[in-house]
Amino acid sequence: MNVRVIGGQFRSRRLKSPGKLAMRPTSDRLRETLFNVLGPSIEDSLFFDLYAGTGAVGIEAISRGAREAIFVEAHRAAAQLIRENVESLKIESRVEVMEAETIRALEKIAQRKLMADFIFLDPPYDAAEERLRVLEFLDESHLVAPSGIVIVEHSVKADLPERFDGLELSRLLEQGDAALSFYRLALAA
């Protein structure tokens, strides 16, 4: 499977692909749709790429002007793949790769008082409980900037909550068998 950067500074650069690793990278088409929606707001942002796999989504954010990307990936081989892709583009100074289980990594990030402009999460499609746990953690944390967006990639068949205490679904995009759900902080009533 070929994975490439769609737009920005590193447009058309190929990334190392997962090879024999069992992962489902976000398709080029869905990534292009995502970044068309985010548009220029990506510039100078802090971008979290959770369940990062090849790192293609976070690298795309950097290519399009994000200030910094934090990649979270629990699997050692995939985390190494991200490091290799980052090194090939010489963007190490703008990237942090955390090799850890997602909630544990988010707890460490929260201790640093960081607030993300964008948080992208793409857990395995069949990991509904895991996806919900991370969304609930993000909802209760202070990791989402006031105008921040949490984006979840999932199967079109998945049923995600429309509202948490602080986060609410603001947009749903479907493309083939994949979907992107966009959550924003709800405006106080």
Summary of the structure (lengths in Angstrom):
residues: 189
radius of gyration: 15.2
end to end distance: 47.1
largest distance: 49.6
contacts: 609
relative contact order: 0.15
helix: 35%
strand: 29%
